[in-house]
Amino acid sequence: MLRATVGSVSQERDEEQEDEGEEELRDGGVPFYVNRGGLPVDEETWERMWRHVARIHPNGEGLGKEIRAATDLPKGVERFPLSFQSQFSGNHFHHIVLGVHSGGRFGALGISRREDLMFKPLELRTLMDLVQEFEGAYRGYWHTLRKVRIGQYVSHDPHSVEQIEWKHSILDVDKLTKEELRKELERHTRDMRLKIGKPAPPSPTKDRRNSMGSPHRVPNSPVRRISRVERRPSGEKKVLEQKPSADMNGYQIRV
């Protein structure tokens, strides 16, 4: 009896949340769900996400069935961070997307005010083609691409303790010729392929994580405090670097 009551309360709560989501859609809001089940995503959370797609997408129900029944979806998609630094009217702007690589093709996923600065289909043959796609998009908004930072492949293990390598390669696009940029990107592609063959460091057990302390401190050692001599005098002020004045009457095009 108690179990049936708990189940009905949970069902009513889900229906209330779905009703709230529909109200937000009518009001122009964007509903989202929080995964409280951790990783890997459990079946209940997946079903809830598919219902959300079916509700907000014009062909959501048909699209969901098509994707779930597909047998040719890529199985081993590799992911890597890809960030850009552009310049417009004397100011610098930073942007990052998730580069993807599968089946010998490159693409990207991300969030941006501009559609061509967040999504690139998984159909570009080389990393050079992917970077040039973004560079052309930046030119379309009168931005000059200055730097490209590319990281290594991110581990697929949700419990991995391996740190993400955000900036394995830092390329000054405006200082490299097209041929030099192509060679650097080919070198980075080879480095990423070599990492696939290397085993990832093992994840620590629960007992080991609890026993792990700071690597820079000896157990039971006192905490070092900053003395008054080392502190910055209150009268000392940090000198701010003056930025060049923006042209075009301070007008900025953000990306």
N, C-alpha and C positions, 0 to 999 in steps of 0.2 A: 504493500500500500504506500509506504514511504517512498519507495523507488519510483513508483508511478507518479507520485506528486512531484518529486524532484525533476523527473523527465519532462513533465508538462510545464513546469516553471521555466526550465531551460529553453523549451521550444517557444514559449511565449516571449522570452527575452530576445531570442533570435529574430522573431517576427517583428518585435518592437524596433529593433535596430535596423531591420530592412525598411520598415515604414519611415524611420527617421532618415534613412539614406534617400528614399524617394522624395521626401520633403525637401532635403537639401538640394536635390537635382532640380526640383521645381523652382527653388529660390536662387539657382545659379551656382550653388556650392559644389564642391568636389568631395564626396564621401570617400573614406578609406578605412581599411580594417587593420587592426593590430594583431600580429601573430603571437599569441601568448603560449603556444605549444612548443616553441623552440625549434631547433633543427635536428633531424630533417623534418620538413613540414608534414604534419599528420593528414590523414585522409579527410577528416572533418573540415580542416582549414582549406584544403584544396577545393572541396565541394562548395564551400562558402564563396571562394574567389570566382569559381566558374559561374555561380548564380549571379554574382556581381557583374561579370562580363555580359551575361545574357540580358541583364536589365539595362545596362547603360550603352551597349554597342548597338548600332542600327540593325546589324544582323548577328547579334550576339549569340543566340541559341544555335543557329546554323554554324557560325564560326567556331564555337566551342566544340560541337560534335565533329567538325572537320579536323580540327587540331588533335583532338583526343583519339580519333580513329586513324590518324596519319601514321604510316610506317616508314616514311623516308626522312623523318626529322633527324638533324645532326645529333650524334651521340657524344662526341668528344669535343665540345666547344671550349677553346682556351680563352682566358680573359686576361687583359693587362691594362694598367692605367696609362692614359694618353692625355697629356695636358699641354695647353698652349698659352703663350704670352703675346698679346697683340698691343699695338699702340695706335691711338687716335687722338689728334689734337693735343699732343704733349703728355697724355696720360696713358698709363699701362693698365691692361685688363687681363685677368687670368680666367681660364676656363678648363674644365677637365671632363673627359668622357671615359667610358669603358670600351676599350678596343676589344674586338672579338676575332678569333681566327679558327676556321674549321674547313676541312676539305680543300685546303690550299687557297682559300679565299679570306679576305679581310673585310671587316665592317666595324660599326661602332654604335653604342647606345649611350644616351645621356639626357640631360635636361637643359633647355636653353629657351630664351625668348624667340630664337630663330630656328625654324625647323631644320634648315640645312647645316646647323651647327650642333645638332644633337643626334641625329640618326643617319647612318650610312648603311645601306643594304649589304648583306654578306655576299658580295659579288666582285670585289676588287682584288686583282691578282697579286699585288705586292703592297708592302707597307708604304712604299713611295707613292703609289696611287692613292692610298688612304690619306696621307698627309697633304698631297696636292689637292684632294677634294676639299679639305678643310681650308687650305690656303686660298683657294678660289672663292669659297664662301665668305671668308674674311674680306677679300678684295671687294666683294659685292656690297659690303657695308662700310667701305672706305677705311678699313682697318689694315694696318701693316703687321704681318706675322713676324715676330722677332725671335721667339724661342719655341722649341718643341722639346718636351720632356717625356720620355718613354720608359715605362717600368718593365719588370719581368712578369712572366706568367704567374697568376695567383693560384695558390693551391686549391684543389677541389675538396680537400678534407675540412669539414666544418669545425673540427676540433684541433686543427693544426696550430702550433705555436710559432710557426714560421712568420717572420715579419714581412710585410708587403714591401717590395722594393719599388718605390715610386719613381725614382729618377736614375735608372741604370744608364741611360744615355741622355745627355743634355746637348741639344744642337742649336747653334746660332744660325738660324735660317738666313738672316740677312747678310751674314758674312761668308756663307758657303756657296760655291757654285752649284749648279744643278747636278753636275756629275759627282761632286764631293758629297752632296746630300744623299744622292742615291747610294753611294758606296757605304756611307755611315748607316743608312737604314738597312742595307743588306747585311752588314756586320751585326747589327742588333737582331735581325731576324734569325741569323745563325746562332747567336747567343741564346735566344729564346728556345730554339729547337734543342740545343744541347741540354738545357735545364730539364726538359721533359724526361730525359733518360736518367736523371739523377734522382735517387730516392729522397723523399722529404724527411726532415727530422721527425722522430717519433713524438707523439703527443704524450705529455707526462701523465701519470696516473693521478688519481685524486689525492692519495697520500703524499705523493711527491710534490704536487702543487701546494699542498698545505705546509710542507716542510721547507719549501723554497723561500729564501729570504732575499734581501738585497745583495747583489754580487759585490757591492763596494763596501760592505760593512761586515765586521766580524761579529758573531753572535755575542750578545750581552755588552757590546761596545756602546759607550755613551753617544748620544746624538750631538753632533757638532753644531754649535750655535754661532751665528755671525756676531763678531764683537763690534763694539761701537766704532772702533777705528776703521773697520772694513765697510761700515755703512756709508752711503752717500750723504754728504752734508746737506742739511735741509735747504741751504741757500743756493746749492748748485743746481742749475736747471739744464735739462737736456736741450741741446740746440737742434731744432728741427731743420731738416734739409728743405730748402725752398724749391718748390716745383716750378718749372717754366710756365709762364702764363699761357692759358689756352687761347687759341685763336678762334675764329668764327664766333666771336662774342660769347665764349664760354660754352658753346653748344656741344653736347656730347651724344654720340650714338653708342648706346650700350648693346652688348651682345650676350 
